Amino acid sequence: MSKSEYCWTSDWKTASAEQEALSVLLRTEPLPASAQERVLAVGVAYSEKTRTAHCAALPCTFEGKPLNNEDHHAAVHVDFPYMPGLFAYREGPAVCAMLGALKEEPTLLLMDSQGLAHPRSFGLAAHIGVACGIPTMGMTKKPLVGRLPKQLPEYGVVSMKVQGKTACLALIRPEADPVFASPGHMASFKDAERWLRSMPRDGRGLPSALGRAHSIANKRSRS
């Protein structure tokens, strides 16, 4: 499957079933050796007023540091209702449009979205990875599934489980809200942990490139 071949359904009644059907194609495995060659940090925002999804992407390091001021972007009209667990159908078309316009395909997408940490283990990061055949990793400031352990370290990475299985990892840092990461496609929880541990111990929020991409997408959705 490729970004040029993938067709996003506009029927919310069948979207959940489609996610479950596509989830069997999801590969949770170590990132390929080439993953760090061309990394993009991706942020998406949706405008209810114009029914348009806006995607912004920045070249960055694996740790999420911007490499330059280059900004890839796309905007797509998407008339899909606001439904928890189905954000991919509002935001995914813009990501695919952005990827389709690139001269060179990225080797890894770092996304401000969910990967396996989703009710059907198929959040936007996982969905884009399968639809476009690209390794993906999701990081967010809020978890969609799972609960933090009652006993937390001052600093460290902890697992959040659903029915006994790890769904998400959380980075705990002093005097900062946790950040959450889960693999999307062709990535593993070990990769997610390595990503989280690469972040500054005294940092706040998401990696700078992800935060900037999300901010750009939000700004464009408002204007």
SVG drawing of the C-alpha trace seen along z (x, -y; Angstrom):
<svg xmlns="http://www.w3.org/2000/svg" viewBox="-22 -34 43 43">
<polyline fill="none" stroke="black" stroke-width="0.4" points="0.0,0.0 1.3,-3.5 0.2,-7.1 -0.9,-7.5 -3.1,-4.3 -4.6,-4.8 -8.2,-6.1 -9.6,-7.6 -13.2,-6.7 -15.7,-9.5 -18.1,-7.0 -17.7,-7.2 -19.9,-4.1 -17.4,-1.9 -14.2,-3.7 -13.8,-1.7 -14.2,1.6 -11.6,0.4 -9.1,-0.4 -9.5,3.1 -9.0,4.7 -6.0,2.6 -4.4,3.2 -3.4,6.7 -0.9,5.1 0.8,3.2 4.4,4.3 5.8,3.8 9.5,4.4 12.8,2.6 13.3,-0.4 15.4,0.2 19.0,-0.9 18.1,-3.6 15.4,-5.2 17.5,-8.1 18.6,-9.2 15.6,-11.5 13.4,-12.2 10.3,-14.4 8.5,-15.8 4.8,-16.0 2.0,-18.1 -1.6,-18.2 -4.5,-20.5 -8.1,-20.6 -10.3,-23.7 -13.9,-23.1 -14.8,-26.4 -13.3,-25.5 -13.4,-21.7 -9.8,-21.6 -6.9,-19.6 -3.5,-21.3 -0.3,-19.3 3.2,-20.8 6.4,-18.8 10.0,-19.8 13.3,-17.9 14.8,-16.9 17.1,-14.6 15.8,-11.3 15.7,-13.3 13.3,-15.8 15.7,-18.8 15.0,-20.9 17.8,-20.6 16.8,-23.8 14.0,-26.2 12.4,-24.1 8.7,-23.5 6.7,-21.0 3.0,-21.5 -0.4,-20.6 -4.0,-21.5 -6.9,-19.2 -10.7,-19.7 -12.0,-16.8 -15.6,-16.6 -15.4,-14.0 -17.1,-14.3 -15.3,-14.8 -15.2,-11.3 -12.8,-10.0 -10.5,-7.3 -11.2,-8.3 -9.0,-11.5 -6.9,-9.8 -9.8,-10.2 -9.9,-14.0 -6.1,-14.5 -4.6,-11.6 -5.5,-12.9 -3.4,-16.1 -0.4,-14.0 -0.7,-11.8 -0.9,-14.9 2.2,-16.4 4.1,-13.1 2.9,-12.9 4.4,-16.3 7.9,-15.4 10.8,-14.9 12.4,-12.3 10.5,-10.0 11.3,-10.3 12.7,-7.3 10.9,-8.0 8.0,-10.1 7.9,-11.5 4.2,-12.4 2.3,-14.4 -0.3,-11.7 -1.0,-8.1 0.5,-4.9 -0.5,-1.7 -1.9,-3.7 -5.4,-3.7 -8.6,-1.7 -8.0,0.4 -4.2,0.1 -4.3,-2.0 -3.9,-5.7 -2.9,-8.2 0.8,-7.4 0.1,-3.7 -2.5,-4.4 -0.1,-6.6 2.7,-4.1 0.5,-1.3 -1.1,-3.5 2.2,-5.0 4.6,-2.2 6.8,-4.4 8.2,-3.8 6.4,-6.0 6.5,-6.9 3.8,-8.7 4.3,-11.1 1.6,-13.1 1.1,-15.1 -2.0,-13.2 -2.6,-9.4 -5.6,-7.9 -5.5,-4.5 -3.8,-3.0 -3.0,-4.5 0.2,-5.6 1.4,-3.4 0.6,-4.6 4.3,-4.7 6.3,-6.9 10.0,-7.6 11.3,-11.2 12.8,-10.5 12.4,-7.5 10.3,-5.7 7.4,-3.7 4.9,-1.4 1.2,-1.9 -0.7,1.3 -4.2,2.3 -5.4,5.8 -1.8,6.7 -0.2,5.5 2.0,2.4 0.1,-0.2 2.2,-3.2 5.4,-4.5 5.6,-7.6 8.6,-9.8 8.5,-11.1 10.7,-14.2 11.1,-16.4 8.6,-19.3 7.2,-18.5 4.1,-16.8 4.7,-13.3 5.0,-12.8 3.8,-9.7 5.2,-7.6 4.0,-4.5 5.3,-2.9 3.4,-3.3 4.4,-1.1 7.8,0.7 8.9,-0.5 9.1,1.0 8.6,0.1 12.4,0.3 12.7,-2.4 10.0,-4.4 11.9,-4.2 15.2,-5.2 13.4,-8.2 12.0,-9.2 15.4,-8.8 17.0,-11.0 14.9,-14.0 16.5,-16.5 16.1,-15.5 15.1,-19.0 13.0,-19.6 9.3,-20.5 6.7,-19.3 7.4,-17.6 10.6,-17.7 11.2,-21.1 10.6,-20.0 7.3,-18.3 6.1,-21.3 7.0,-23.7 5.3,-21.5 2.1,-21.3 2.2,-25.1 2.6,-25.8 -0.3,-23.5 -2.5,-25.2 -1.6,-28.6 -2.5,-27.7 -5.8,-26.1 -6.8,-29.3 -6.0,-31.5"/>
</svg>
